[in-house]
Structure formats: C-alpha cells, structure tokens
Amino acid sequence: MEEENDKNPETTVAPALISVHPTHKFVSAAVGSDLRVFNLQESCVVTLADESGGHKDSIRAIRYSANGQLFVSAGDDKLVKIWATDSWRCIYSVASEKRVSAVGISNDGMFVCFADKFGVMYVVDIEDHNVEDGVTVIKKGVPILSHYCSIITRLEFSPDGRFIVSSDRDFKIRVTVFPKNPVNGAHEIQSFCLGHTEFVSCLTFVGSQKYPLGLLVSGSGDSTVRLWDHTSGSLLDTCYVGAQAEFLPSDGKEEDILPAVTDLCATPDGSLVAVAIQSLPGLMLLRCNQSSKTLSVAKVVSIPGETFIPTSIGAASSAPVLWMVMGASGLHVSESASLARVRGISGFSTSASESLDLETLVLEDAEIPGGELLLQTLQGKLSIGKEAFSAAAEAVKTAMRNLLIKKQYSAERREFRKRGRNDMKGKQ
C-alpha cells in the first residue's frame, strides 16, 4: 500500500503561467495544456501551427529567447516544443523521458535546455532552425548534468552567458559553466549557492551596464528572497518577504507561517524585483542596490476589488508593464477545470525604481494593452466567480507543497516503501 500522499490528486493541479516577449510584441499564457498567444503590436490573436496537435497535458514551463525569435513550452506530456515567433510554427518537438519541470534558452539562441522531475538536465542544439516551412523536426535531448533525483525547479542563464544556473527542491542552487559545445556534457561546476531551508522555486538575474556580470536572486518555499554572488556562491543578503508582508498563521499550520515565493521578475537595470508570494493578494516590490549588494522592501502593491494572488509574472525589457496571471488547471474545486485571470501593473521600470514613491498603478481591464480581446484570449471567455479563484489559489498552494516539500518517513515506513519499489521486486 502506498503512502497516502504519494499520489495526491491535488499534485496534478498546474498553475497558470505567463511570459512576455522581450520587445513587448507578444504575451503568452499557458493554462493546462492550452497555450494562448496575443500579438500586442497588431492587437490580434495568434494562431499556432503545430502539425503534431499541440500539448496533451499540463504545460509547466514557457519562455522566450533573449532575442525574441524563439519560444519554448514544455510540461507533463514529456514534450518540449520550440516555436519560431515570426510564424508561430512549431519548428522542433523534443521528446523527454520524464515530465519536464523547467526550460532555458542560451543567450545566443543556439541551445535549448530542459530539466525533468528526476533531476536530469538536457540540451538541444538548434543553431540551424531555418527549417523547411510546415515541417516539425523531431529531436532528442542530450543529458549534460544531474541533480541526483531531485526535481529541478528553474533554469536561468547568466547575463554574460557563461553559466547556467539550476535550482531544485533540495534547497540547492547549482552554477555550472556552460561550455561552447554542451552536447558533450557540462562537467565544470562553478559554485553552489547554499542557504535556503526549503525548495528553491524561482530564479532571476539583476544587472546593468555598471554591473554587467549581474547578481543572482532566488525565491524559496522558506518565504525568503536571497541575493547571491553566483560566481563564488556567496550569500550577499536575505529578505524575509513573508515576515515583511506581515503574514500571520490562521490555523497554526506551517504552510500558513511560511508562504512560498512563487515567481520573480526584475526591471532591465535590476534595481527593482517584483515578488509573487503565496497568500499575498498582490505583489511585493524589492529594491536591489547592486553597489551595496542589498535587498529591501520598497512597496507592497495590492490589487483592489478582488482576491488576486499571482501564480506567474513577467515583463518586457522595453515596456514598463508588469504582467501577472492567476489561475490553474486540473481543478476539482470550481465550476471550471481550468481558469485564469490576467492583470497588469504600470510603472515597472528604471525610472520608477528611482522614485521614493514608486508610482506603480494597477491597470483596469480597459487599460490593459490589447484590451478586452487580449483578456478573452489569455483568460478564456468564461466568467469565474471570486470564490473559485480563492479555491484555486489554495489548490495551487497545496499542490506546490505536495510536489516540492520533501516528505518525512519513519524508519519502518522507509523500509516498507523500499520493499514496494518496482526495481526491488525482482530481487525479493
């Protein structure tokens, strides 16, 4: 008999995701297996061309390349799809052995990396992606590094492209030298950034012309955001965002005391970092002083009129709009199995970070770039009640913890589980 929580159905709940084109040309959202893209420049819905029929299960990671020419989506159907954004055609489809948990694209756009829930990271060479129109090339990833059976939660390339940073559920952040020919393996570890006491959920880099190498920022299930010198692995500062938001336990449970950081997003100059936190209806903005190497709370941005707890956030380098989505798929708690709500905040820019007042403004639906058509495209046309979104927020929170919090078993239970493993049955 399996442990009661080993196959908890709530772990199948997948949070809605959002990603923004670097020049603010497109906004993409993923809800379940549904990938939705809106063209901001032409104010129209984007039609995706994929001869294989699209994703068949929940999408867990989406990302644009630094130059905006590529878009990658991947998830529980064990597929990594690479799209050309000039035509929005799927040009490569990569089959993974396990469910995909994170993706990354090298700064030069030549390699796509993806990681699975068994802690293995793979690379795909896409240097020549000008393939014949209408043909999806089937590729296979090459394993290049491993986190030893720990779910890899996020992948990020450093601003100079020298390193790929991978985080996992065992509190680790690994900084690896990304070689010129990674298909031969990435064997040189630059550093480990160790200090989180729960799973590392998200990563981003902050940098500017004055600090071109950048600094690494991480968020975690321990309710902190931490600043690192990734080249040495040194912890520079810790911001206790859960405590700063004045969270109080509602029923004495640990998860109420330590709400996880779910996503991070930085302004182009790295002076502001937006933080999405479970249980926080809105966002927290942190000031990042790269000269003193410190983080401090600048402002908590509340969303008026509704309980909006973002599951994913994103911004373009060329527009002062921070995009947020709240939602989930695989729900058993609402009138819809999949739901999403998109909001925006203006003033997320370098000039705003210089202001003591941080004049950020939550945009009304009519003020959102793309307007009603964008909202219909990214959210879907269903009208969802407030109670459903509150239930969705709790479902995502529970699913995230069930997936990433390491379970503790007694010695007797561990022995029982070992005897029930498939790879041990033939030896008994």
JODAHU-V60798 format. One record per residue. N is the residue number from 0. PHI is phi in degrees with one decimal (NA if undefined). NEAR is the number of other ideal C-beta (glycine too) atoms within 10 Angstrom. Layout:
BEGIN
n=N phi=PHI near=NEAR
n=N phi=PHI near=NEAR
END
This chain:
BEGIN
n=0 phi=NA near=6
n=1 phi=-81.9 near=9
n=2 phi=-57.0 near=13
n=3 phi=-53.9 near=7
n=4 phi=-93.1 near=11
n=5 phi=-63.6 near=11
n=6 phi=-126.3 near=10
n=7 phi=-63.2 near=14
n=8 phi=-61.7 near=10
n=9 phi=-69.6 near=20
n=10 phi=-70.3 near=17
n=11 phi=-81.8 near=17
n=12 phi=-67.1 near=25
n=13 phi=-115.1 near=25
n=14 phi=-70.2 near=27
n=15 phi=-67.9 near=29
n=16 phi=-123.0 near=26
n=17 phi=-138.1 near=27
n=18 phi=-145.7 near=22
n=19 phi=-119.9 near=24
n=20 phi=-60.0 near=24
n=21 phi=-58.8 near=18
n=22 phi=-101.8 near=15
n=23 phi=63.5 near=19
n=24 phi=-83.4 near=18
n=25 phi=-131.4 near=22
n=26 phi=-125.6 near=28
n=27 phi=-118.7 near=26
n=28 phi=-133.8 near=27
n=29 phi=-123.2 near=30
n=30 phi=-130.3 near=27
n=31 phi=66.1 near=23
n=32 phi=-90.0 near=19
n=33 phi=-91.8 near=16
n=34 phi=-103.3 near=23
n=35 phi=-122.3 near=22
n=36 phi=-132.3 near=22
n=37 phi=-124.5 near=23
n=38 phi=-89.6 near=18
n=39 phi=-73.3 near=19
n=40 phi=-69.5 near=12
n=41 phi=-105.1 near=11
n=42 phi=51.8 near=12
n=43 phi=-146.9 near=13
n=44 phi=-77.3 near=15
n=45 phi=-92.9 near=19
n=46 phi=-96.5 near=7
n=47 phi=-86.0 near=17
n=48 phi=-112.7 near=15
n=49 phi=-143.7 near=16
n=50 phi=-66.9 near=11
n=51 phi=-86.2 near=12
n=52 phi=95.3 near=7
n=53 phi=84.0 near=16
n=54 phi=-74.4 near=21
n=55 phi=-108.9 near=12
n=56 phi=-149.2 near=17
n=57 phi=-57.6 near=23
n=58 phi=-82.7 near=26
n=59 phi=-111.0 near=21
n=60 phi=-154.6 near=22
n=61 phi=-138.0 near=23
n=62 phi=-166.5 near=21
n=63 phi=-92.4 near=23
n=64 phi=-73.5 near=22
n=65 phi=-61.8 near=17
n=66 phi=-91.1 near=13
n=67 phi=79.0 near=20
n=68 phi=-81.0 near=16
n=69 phi=-124.5 near=21
n=70 phi=-137.8 near=24
n=71 phi=-123.6 near=25
n=72 phi=-132.1 near=26
n=73 phi=-160.1 near=28
n=74 phi=178.0 near=27
n=75 phi=-74.0 near=21
n=76 phi=-84.5 near=19
n=77 phi=63.1 near=16
n=78 phi=-120.4 near=22
n=79 phi=-114.3 near=24
n=80 phi=-110.1 near=25
n=81 phi=-112.4 near=24
n=82 phi=-112.2 near=25
n=83 phi=-90.5 near=18
n=84 phi=-76.9 near=20
n=85 phi=-74.0 near=9
n=86 phi=-120.8 near=13
n=87 phi=53.2 near=18
n=88 phi=-107.2 near=17
n=89 phi=-74.1 near=23
n=90 phi=-94.6 near=22
n=91 phi=-136.6 near=20
n=92 phi=-126.3 near=16
n=93 phi=-116.6 near=22
n=94 phi=-91.8 near=12
n=95 phi=-103.7 near=21
n=96 phi=-72.6 near=13
n=97 phi=-128.7 near=14
n=98 phi=-63.6 near=18
n=99 phi=-91.0 near=27
n=100 phi=-114.3 near=26
n=101 phi=-158.9 near=24
n=102 phi=-136.3 near=22
n=103 phi=-151.4 near=25
n=104 phi=-126.8 near=24
n=105 phi=-61.0 near=18
n=106 phi=-60.0 near=17
n=107 phi=-87.5 near=12
n=108 phi=72.8 near=16
n=109 phi=-92.7 near=17
n=110 phi=-135.4 near=21
n=111 phi=-111.4 near=27
n=112 phi=-111.5 near=26
n=113 phi=-144.8 near=25
n=114 phi=-129.0 near=30
n=115 phi=-116.5 near=21
n=116 phi=-76.2 near=20
n=117 phi=-99.3 near=16
n=118 phi=84.4 near=20
n=119 phi=-106.0 near=20
n=120 phi=-109.2 near=25
n=121 phi=-119.6 near=22
n=122 phi=-129.7 near=26
n=123 phi=-126.8 near=20
n=124 phi=-83.7 near=15
n=125 phi=-126.3 near=22
n=126 phi=-57.2 near=8
n=127 phi=-103.2 near=8
n=128 phi=-104.8 near=16
n=129 phi=-90.5 near=7
n=130 phi=-87.9 near=14
n=131 phi=-58.0 near=7
n=132 phi=-56.9 near=10
n=133 phi=83.9 near=9
n=134 phi=-115.1 near=11
n=135 phi=-94.6 near=17
n=136 phi=-84.3 near=15
n=137 phi=-88.4 near=10
n=138 phi=-124.6 near=17
n=139 phi=-130.2 near=10
n=140 phi=-76.6 near=23
n=141 phi=-107.8 near=14
n=142 phi=-66.6 near=14
n=143 phi=-125.5 near=21
n=144 phi=-161.1 near=22
n=145 phi=-144.2 near=15
n=146 phi=-106.4 near=20
n=147 phi=58.4 near=10
n=148 phi=64.1 near=11
n=149 phi=-114.2 near=20
n=150 phi=-57.8 near=22
n=151 phi=-82.6 near=27
n=152 phi=-98.3 near=26
n=153 phi=-158.3 near=24
n=154 phi=-126.9 near=22
n=155 phi=-143.6 near=24
n=156 phi=-91.4 near=20
n=157 phi=-69.0 near=21
n=158 phi=-55.8 near=19
n=159 phi=-88.7 near=12
n=160 phi=76.4 near=12
n=161 phi=-74.0 near=17
n=162 phi=-125.6 near=25
n=163 phi=-115.2 near=26
n=164 phi=-108.6 near=25
n=165 phi=-126.5 near=28
n=166 phi=-119.5 near=30
n=167 phi=-144.0 near=23
n=168 phi=-79.1 near=22
n=169 phi=-95.3 near=17
n=170 phi=74.0 near=19
n=171 phi=-98.3 near=19
n=172 phi=-125.1 near=26
n=173 phi=-109.7 near=22
n=174 phi=-107.7 near=24
n=175 phi=-117.8 near=20
n=176 phi=-66.2 near=13
n=177 phi=-91.1 near=23
n=178 phi=-73.6 near=16
n=179 phi=-65.7 near=6
n=180 phi=-123.0 near=9
n=181 phi=-68.7 near=23
n=182 phi=-63.9 near=15
n=183 phi=-88.7 near=11
n=184 phi=108.2 near=13
n=185 phi=-115.1 near=20
n=186 phi=-98.2 near=10
n=187 phi=-98.2 near=11
n=188 phi=-87.9 near=13
n=189 phi=-78.6 near=18
n=190 phi=-167.4 near=19
n=191 phi=-119.9 near=12
n=192 phi=-103.0 near=25
n=193 phi=-116.6 near=12
n=194 phi=167.3 near=19
n=195 phi=-65.4 near=22
n=196 phi=-111.0 near=11
n=197 phi=-139.7 near=21
n=198 phi=-53.3 near=24
n=199 phi=-89.9 near=27
n=200 phi=-98.5 near=24
n=201 phi=-156.6 near=23
n=202 phi=-138.3 near=23
n=203 phi=-156.3 near=22
n=204 phi=-108.1 near=20
n=205 phi=-117.8 near=24
n=206 phi=-168.0 near=20
n=207 phi=-155.9 near=15
n=208 phi=-61.7 near=6
n=209 phi=-74.8 near=9
n=210 phi=-126.8 near=15
n=211 phi=-66.7 near=9
n=212 phi=-74.0 near=14
n=213 phi=75.3 near=20
n=214 phi=-126.9 near=24
n=215 phi=-97.3 near=26
n=216 phi=-119.8 near=28
n=217 phi=-130.2 near=26
n=218 phi=-121.4 near=28
n=219 phi=-148.4 near=25
n=220 phi=-70.4 near=25
n=221 phi=-86.2 near=20
n=222 phi=68.3 near=24
n=223 phi=-124.4 near=22
n=224 phi=-117.1 near=27
n=225 phi=-123.7 near=23
n=226 phi=-110.6 near=24
n=227 phi=-131.1 near=24
n=228 phi=-90.1 near=17
n=229 phi=-70.7 near=25
n=230 phi=-69.8 near=16
n=231 phi=-105.7 near=12
n=232 phi=81.3 near=18
n=233 phi=-78.0 near=13
n=234 phi=-80.4 near=15
n=235 phi=-96.1 near=17
n=236 phi=-161.6 near=17
n=237 phi=-130.8 near=15
n=238 phi=-113.9 near=25
n=239 phi=-85.9 near=13
n=240 phi=-68.4 near=23
n=241 phi=-62.3 near=23
n=242 phi=-68.3 near=12
n=243 phi=-65.5 near=18
n=244 phi=-81.2 near=17
n=245 phi=61.7 near=8
n=246 phi=-70.4 near=18
n=247 phi=-126.0 near=6
n=248 phi=-65.2 near=11
n=249 phi=-91.6 near=9
n=250 phi=-141.8 near=6
n=251 phi=82.6 near=7
n=252 phi=-78.2 near=9
n=253 phi=-61.5 near=10
n=254 phi=-66.3 near=18
n=255 phi=-77.6 near=16
n=256 phi=-79.3 near=14
n=257 phi=-121.6 near=21
n=258 phi=-69.6 near=19
n=259 phi=-75.7 near=24
n=260 phi=-77.6 near=27
n=261 phi=-101.5 near=23
n=262 phi=-161.2 near=24
n=263 phi=-133.9 near=23
n=264 phi=-153.4 near=24
n=265 phi=-115.0 near=23
n=266 phi=-69.2 near=23
n=267 phi=-55.4 near=17
n=268 phi=-91.2 near=20
n=269 phi=74.2 near=23
n=270 phi=-82.5 near=21
n=271 phi=-126.3 near=27
n=272 phi=-127.3 near=24
n=273 phi=-86.9 near=24
n=274 phi=-128.0 near=28
n=275 phi=-97.0 near=25
n=276 phi=-129.5 near=25
n=277 phi=-57.1 near=25
n=278 phi=79.6 near=18
n=279 phi=-96.5 near=24
n=280 phi=-77.9 near=18
n=281 phi=144.7 near=22
n=282 phi=-137.4 near=27
n=283 phi=-110.5 near=22
n=284 phi=-107.0 near=23
n=285 phi=-110.4 near=24
n=286 phi=-88.1 near=16
n=287 phi=-114.1 near=26
n=288 phi=-94.6 near=13
n=289 phi=-74.1 near=18
n=290 phi=-75.2 near=7
n=291 phi=-91.7 near=10
n=292 phi=58.5 near=15
n=293 phi=-133.8 near=15
n=294 phi=-118.3 near=24
n=295 phi=-148.4 near=12
n=296 phi=-73.4 near=16
n=297 phi=-97.2 near=21
n=298 phi=-170.4 near=17
n=299 phi=-107.5 near=17
n=300 phi=-96.1 near=21
n=301 phi=-91.2 near=12
n=302 phi=-98.7 near=19
n=303 phi=-74.4 near=9
n=304 phi=88.3 near=9
n=305 phi=-160.5 near=13
n=306 phi=-86.8 near=14
n=307 phi=-115.9 near=22
n=308 phi=-116.6 near=26
n=309 phi=-61.1 near=31
n=310 phi=-97.8 near=26
n=311 phi=-159.9 near=23
n=312 phi=-136.5 near=25
n=313 phi=-165.8 near=23
n=314 phi=-152.5 near=25
n=315 phi=-96.6 near=22
n=316 phi=-75.7 near=16
n=317 phi=-109.5 near=14
n=318 phi=-140.9 near=19
n=319 phi=-84.4 near=18
n=320 phi=-117.2 near=20
n=321 phi=-99.5 near=28
n=322 phi=-96.3 near=28
n=323 phi=-136.6 near=28
n=324 phi=-132.2 near=27
n=325 phi=-122.8 near=27
n=326 phi=164.4 near=32
n=327 phi=-164.2 near=29
n=328 phi=-125.0 near=24
n=329 phi=73.5 near=21
n=330 phi=-80.8 near=23
n=331 phi=-122.3 near=11
n=332 phi=-125.1 near=16
n=333 phi=-144.9 near=18
n=334 phi=-74.7 near=12
n=335 phi=-133.1 near=19
n=336 phi=-71.2 near=13
n=337 phi=-136.1 near=21
n=338 phi=-148.4 near=25
n=339 phi=-153.7 near=30
n=340 phi=-138.8 near=25
n=341 phi=-110.1 near=25
n=342 phi=-134.1 near=22
n=343 phi=-137.8 near=21
n=344 phi=-126.9 near=23
n=345 phi=-90.1 near=18
n=346 phi=87.0 near=21
n=347 phi=-87.1 near=27
n=348 phi=-151.7 near=22
n=349 phi=-61.6 near=14
n=350 phi=-63.6 near=12
n=351 phi=-65.8 near=21
n=352 phi=-67.3 near=20
n=353 phi=-82.1 near=11
n=354 phi=-89.6 near=12
n=355 phi=-68.2 near=6
n=356 phi=-87.2 near=9
n=357 phi=46.2 near=16
n=358 phi=-77.5 near=11
n=359 phi=-88.4 near=21
n=360 phi=-135.6 near=12
n=361 phi=-73.6 near=20
n=362 phi=-79.2 near=16
n=363 phi=-72.7 near=11
n=364 phi=-57.4 near=14
n=365 phi=-69.9 near=8
n=366 phi=-93.7 near=11
n=367 phi=-64.1 near=19
n=368 phi=-55.0 near=17
n=369 phi=93.4 near=21
n=370 phi=59.8 near=12
n=371 phi=-62.9 near=10
n=372 phi=-64.5 near=12
n=373 phi=-61.2 near=23
n=374 phi=-62.4 near=19
n=375 phi=-63.0 near=15
n=376 phi=-69.0 near=20
n=377 phi=-84.1 near=26
n=378 phi=-89.5 near=22
n=379 phi=91.8 near=19
n=380 phi=-93.7 near=7
n=381 phi=-73.5 near=12
n=382 phi=-95.6 near=9
n=383 phi=-110.5 near=18
n=384 phi=-75.0 near=12
n=385 phi=-61.5 near=11
n=386 phi=-62.2 near=12
n=387 phi=-65.3 near=19
n=388 phi=-68.9 near=21
n=389 phi=-63.9 near=16
n=390 phi=-65.9 near=17
n=391 phi=-63.9 near=28
n=392 phi=-60.2 near=22
n=393 phi=-68.9 near=18
n=394 phi=-65.2 near=19
n=395 phi=-64.0 near=25
n=396 phi=-60.7 near=22
n=397 phi=-66.5 near=15
n=398 phi=-63.3 near=21
n=399 phi=-63.8 near=23
n=400 phi=-69.1 near=19
n=401 phi=-61.3 near=18
n=402 phi=-78.1 near=18
n=403 phi=-107.3 near=22
n=404 phi=-73.2 near=16
n=405 phi=-69.7 near=12
n=406 phi=-77.2 near=10
n=407 phi=-107.3 near=7
n=408 phi=-122.9 near=12
n=409 phi=-72.2 near=8
n=410 phi=-60.0 near=7
n=411 phi=-63.6 near=8
n=412 phi=-67.0 near=12
n=413 phi=-62.5 near=11
n=414 phi=-65.1 near=11
n=415 phi=-61.9 near=14
n=416 phi=-67.3 near=15
n=417 phi=-61.8 near=10
n=418 phi=-67.2 near=10
n=419 phi=-91.6 near=12
n=420 phi=-67.1 near=9
n=421 phi=-60.3 near=6
n=422 phi=-77.1 near=7
n=423 phi=-103.1 near=11
n=424 phi=-62.4 near=9
n=425 phi=-72.0 near=6
n=426 phi=-94.8 near=6
n=427 phi=-86.7 near=5
END
